Amino acid sequence: MNHTTNEQSDTFDFKLDRSNLYLEETFTDLKVGIIKRFTPVTPDGQADKSRKAIFVGQTSIETPQGPLPIQGEIRAKELSQACKRFPEVMEELFQGIVEEVKRLQQEKKSPIIQTPESRIIVP
């Protein structure tokens, strides 16, 4: 959650955006992951039919350094559709992480950069 400070004091603005409230529900198989459904509601808690529900998938991958959490939005209109799309979304997010790790490892392997304009080697 994002909290901004007031420039004139050391206090936080904890006021909720009443026009952007959601009811959060969690669904899990207790094995692979979690799907959260965020249903838009009005300030009095009634369903807000003018906005669409949001589905978010969560899982974790065990690594030698401990669990690696993976989370992302699942584009779906209903829970059954979110369940069906869960594996592909988690796989896509995981592959993105793998590509990022490879890129960082590649950068770490070649830390010396020599520019053609000069003969200065930058570590």
PyMOL commands that set and color helices and strands:
alter all, ss='L'
color gray80, all
select helices_A, chain A and resi 79-109
alter helices_A, ss='H'
color red, helices_A
select strands_A, chain A and resi 21-28+34-41+54-63+66-74+113-114+121-122
alter strands_A, ss='S'
color yellow, strands_A
deselect
rebuild
show_as cartoon
